[in-house]
Amino acid sequence: MKNLKKKFRFRIHLKSKHLLVIMTFFCGSTIVATLASGITSAPFQEAAGMIVVPFEKSVTTIGLWLTDVHKSFADKQDLIAENEELHNTVDTLTEQNNILIQNQSELTRLQELYDLDEEYSDYPKVAARIISKDPGNWYDTFMINKGSKDGIRVDNNVIAGKGLVGIVTEVGSNWATVRSIIDDSSNVSAMTVGTDDNCIVEGDLELIDEGKLRFTQLYDKEDKVTAGERIVTSNISEKYVEGLFIGYVSEIQLDTNNLTKSGTLVTPVDFQHLKDVFVITVNKQDSIEEGAE
Amino acid sequence: MKSKIVLFFTIVVCFLMQSTVLHFISIGSITPNLLLILCVSMGLMRGRKSGLWTGFFCGLLVDLFYGSLFGFYALIYMYAGFCSGYAFRIYYDDDIKVPMALVAAADLLYNLAVYGLQFLLRGRLGLTTYFTRIIIPEVVYTVFLTMFVYRVFRYINYHFMSPTRKESESIWVLK
């Protein structure tokens, strides 16, 4: 008991600058520890997740509900004008639709001939909802409401409807954080669909506003890759399963080394208004190991 | 003890708001930095040690869920809180201009630190782009938010927390 009191006394005399030095040292050592030796903070994350995540879930739900309510109070005048406009578009669209129906039947016939692969349907997926986003403006990570209980693991790929969204970086029992591909620190090994040339797709904060990504190190000697070319995740990627759609090439130019090309690509996913995503619960490493057995 | 509990809940609530609700009011995908406002106000109203601990725990929460380097944000927020603690008892904390100026300075330094340590070191050189696109808008928006939020923090400080003593008398943490 006396010892305890002594300890307490010692604390009383700790000056704020000494405290700062101690805490700086502590933070510095945790940074080094996570960088160098790969010590994970998983148990802390798990504990903090238990407290925070349920609240985040409910707050997000309330927030979404409020936006819905807000929307429902839209101006009457706006609605009347919009209604008129919509009537006109309905007329034009019905006409177009008739033509399209004809094309559709032709397309299905051709597709059967072509035997198109159904790109994503063969991977097992879990649907998840985004409950919170990175508090800063520098990175683009978000948290989803499913975790290891639903079979999500680190390095699972995340897609949304039309294309690749990101990769799971941390997992708790009922939450997981996802780093999106537009995040500045994200790198994805990719390839072009037409020519099977490999390249690296990087997120770039300077391009985020345009909804674009950067790709580099595309080796395309015969100039076959042009704007509009589809880019998917490559077969040599370690973490991304093959064939997930990333985007269309929008600009392409030759690098100064005269060997490789780089440029930008447009992603079909609307990252600003992303709400629901699908997590593919199979990792690339699993399929490699299965193949080895 | 009561102050500690109140502060803990304030931090958690601010973190929750920052990562969920504040995205609804973001302009041009720029969200104001509520956690930084909290650190700076606590430093200003309660001294260096309080600012330091508030910053440390705010940063720790960010690190736990979103950080790639564990301890990085804790360090930056901690310094923000600590440095604003130097204004404690020098300026009156009932004037809104002091926290606004402090928040502007802290947010600028915070963003420059994130840029310098995480982007520049990876070879992203376009400081001007980042400056005009992210740093300046964030500073402006955060200062704007300070005008409203600071009053709330001040209310919490004077109604739910025990009054601060002199730094030399205080035990190491917030009281």
HADDOCK unambig.tbl for C-alpha pairs under 7 A between the chains (distance, minus, plus):
assign (segid A and resid 11 and name CA) (segid B and resid 171 and name CA) 6.70 0.50 0.50
assign (segid A and resid 11 and name CA) (segid B and resid 172 and name CA) 6.05 0.50 0.50
assign (segid A and resid 12 and name CA) (segid B and resid 171 and name CA) 4.66 0.50 0.50
assign (segid A and resid 12 and name CA) (segid B and resid 172 and name CA) 5.90 0.50 0.50
assign (segid A and resid 14 and name CA) (segid B and resid 172 and name CA) 6.22 0.50 0.50
assign (segid A and resid 16 and name CA) (segid B and resid 48 and name CA) 6.59 0.50 0.50
assign (segid A and resid 16 and name CA) (segid B and resid 49 and name CA) 5.64 0.50 0.50
assign (segid A and resid 24 and name CA) (segid B and resid 75 and name CA) 6.42 0.50 0.50
assign (segid A and resid 27 and name CA) (segid B and resid 71 and name CA) 4.82 0.50 0.50
assign (segid A and resid 27 and name CA) (segid B and resid 72 and name CA) 6.91 0.50 0.50
assign (segid A and resid 27 and name CA) (segid B and resid 74 and name CA) 6.96 0.50 0.50
assign (segid A and resid 27 and name CA) (segid B and resid 75 and name CA) 5.94 0.50 0.50
assign (segid A and resid 28 and name CA) (segid B and resid 71 and name CA) 6.97 0.50 0.50
assign (segid A and resid 30 and name CA) (segid B and resid 70 and name CA) 6.09 0.50 0.50
assign (segid A and resid 30 and name CA) (segid B and resid 71 and name CA) 5.75 0.50 0.50
assign (segid A and resid 31 and name CA) (segid B and resid 69 and name CA) 5.68 0.50 0.50
assign (segid A and resid 31 and name CA) (segid B and resid 70 and name CA) 5.37 0.50 0.50
assign (segid A and resid 31 and name CA) (segid B and resid 71 and name CA) 5.42 0.50 0.50
assign (segid A and resid 31 and name CA) (segid B and resid 72 and name CA) 6.43 0.50 0.50
assign (segid A and resid 34 and name CA) (segid B and resid 69 and name CA) 6.46 0.50 0.50
assign (segid A and resid 34 and name CA) (segid B and resid 70 and name CA) 6.30 0.50 0.50
assign (segid A and resid 35 and name CA) (segid B and resid 69 and name CA) 6.92 0.50 0.50
assign (segid A and resid 45 and name CA) (segid B and resid 64 and name CA) 5.46 0.50 0.50
assign (segid A and resid 45 and name CA) (segid B and resid 65 and name CA) 6.84 0.50 0.50
assign (segid A and resid 56 and name CA) (segid B and resid 16 and name CA) 6.19 0.50 0.50
assign (segid A and resid 56 and name CA) (segid B and resid 20 and name CA) 6.67 0.50 0.50
assign (segid A and resid 59 and name CA) (segid B and resid 20 and name CA) 6.91 0.50 0.50
assign (segid A and resid 60 and name CA) (segid B and resid 20 and name CA) 6.08 0.50 0.50
assign (segid A and resid 63 and name CA) (segid B and resid 21 and name CA) 6.57 0.50 0.50
assign (segid A and resid 131 and name CA) (segid B and resid 20 and name CA) 6.97 0.50 0.50
assign (segid A and resid 132 and name CA) (segid B and resid 19 and name CA) 5.16 0.50 0.50
assign (segid A and resid 132 and name CA) (segid B and resid 20 and name CA) 4.82 0.50 0.50
assign (segid A and resid 133 and name CA) (segid B and resid 19 and name CA) 5.14 0.50 0.50
assign (segid A and resid 133 and name CA) (segid B and resid 20 and name CA) 6.46 0.50 0.50
assign (segid A and resid 134 and name CA) (segid B and resid 19 and name CA) 6.04 0.50 0.50
assign (segid A and resid 134 and name CA) (segid B and resid 66 and name CA) 6.15 0.50 0.50
assign (segid A and resid 135 and name CA) (segid B and resid 18 and name CA) 5.65 0.50 0.50
assign (segid A and resid 135 and name CA) (segid B and resid 19 and name CA) 5.00 0.50 0.50
assign (segid A and resid 137 and name CA) (segid B and resid 30 and name CA) 6.09 0.50 0.50
assign (segid A and resid 137 and name CA) (segid B and resid 31 and name CA) 6.63 0.50 0.50
assign (segid A and resid 137 and name CA) (segid B and resid 134 and name CA) 6.99 0.50 0.50
assign (segid A and resid 141 and name CA) (segid B and resid 66 and name CA) 6.81 0.50 0.50
assign (segid A and resid 206 and name CA) (segid B and resid 129 and name CA) 6.91 0.50 0.50
